[in-house]
Amino acid sequence: MSRYKFPIAKYLFLVLIAFCTSYAYAGLPKLTASKKWSEQRLTWNDFQVRHIPTDTLVASYISMDLETTQKKAWVGNTRFEYTHFSAVTYPTSSWYDPDRATQWDLLSENVRFDIAELNARLLQREYNRSYDYNVRKQAQEHAWNEAEQRFKEFNVGTDYLRDTAAILQYAQNVTRELSMLPRTDLTVPTVEYGWSIGFLLGYNYMNPVGGSRNNLSDCHNADVAMYFGYRNFEVQMGIRGGGETQLSQPGYFQDNNYVWTAGKTIFTVRYLDLGYQVLSGQYFRLAPFAGIGSCTFFQDDPVYPDDSDKRHEARGLSVDAGFNADYIIVHDMNVYTNSTRYFLRIRPYASYMHIGDREIWSANLSLSLCFDFAFHK
């Protein structure tokens, strides 16, 4: 038993050391904590480094950077990208020497921070003027060069902070430029489009309402389809089938050698529809569509009801027109990977069918649950 005492005690000691270290570290300020530019001026409390370099002639130093905030979302088949630039300072990386620093040094650091913010707003303005990637990249490179030039002009123009009147003049000039160029918030979107592909499974109701020799009853079908989208265009191709309609009286379709009996008849439509989205929101989409298809009626031979080879068919042409109304139930907001969405699609539409010497007009309603997979551009 005694030979296990030391390893257990050593293990508990290491756990205690790790706990104390993590507890002490939790009380330290994070080096990555940043502070965005605001109307409120910097104070010496924003310079928190206490270990002042001994090999420098300056009395203060401000750590700054250009922060980019991006927010992206898919709306319909469109990806919206919001990009915003702002100057930030890192208090835990900035310092001042309390024995040498004066209020003119603090004013100079505020001027530098203002110049960085002015540069961020100028970049924002150029960024919002074009959606082209190369143009935006050139704008960023130009912004960095412009910032370096402004900082250099400030140092030289103030005789490296020895000319207090020049420091005050620079402060007034930059403040005036900032007031003339308001901050642009996340309001201007960059629109990018992508491909999407989806699958639909639903229910379709057909109600024949008119036409020559139309003696059909209403029909309930399953609706299975694929969906393709690009920009505002969408294509839906599928099959509506499995439903039964009733012939109210005997008659002919195409085959004059067979008189279709009154009673059960299977009805199927294969269709291809093209739509265009006129409304595309975060949760709702509306797209009128029109399409063509082939319709088929099946009826078992009364003499051989169980023999599929004896089944009689009548084929014809169908034309559809209506609109798709989508309600997006779930949409994956992670735009750094390809997105997925689930939505409910309602399709009220009118249909015209021509089979032999029959013409059938019908009012239809389709209700489908859809799965959509969007490819980012």
Secondary structure, 3 states (H helix, E strand, C coil): CHHHHHHHHHHHHHHHHHHHHHHHHHCCCCCCCCEECCCCCCCHHHCCECCCCCCCCCCEECCEEEEEEEEEEEECCEEEEEEEEEEEECHHHCEECCCCCCHHHHHHHHHHHHHHHHHHHHHHHHHHHCCCHHHHHHHHHHHHHHHHHHHHHHHHHCCCCCCHHHHHHHHHHHHHHHHHCCCCCCCCCEEEECEEEEEEEEEEEEEEEECCCCCECCEEEEEEEEEEEECCEEEEEEEEEEEEEEECCCECCCCCCCCECCEEEEEEEEEEEEEECCEECCCEEEEEEEEEEEEEEEECCCCCCCCHHHCEEEEEEEEEEEEEEEEEEEECCCCCCCEEEEEEEEEEEEEEEEECCEEEEEEEEEEEEEEEEECCC
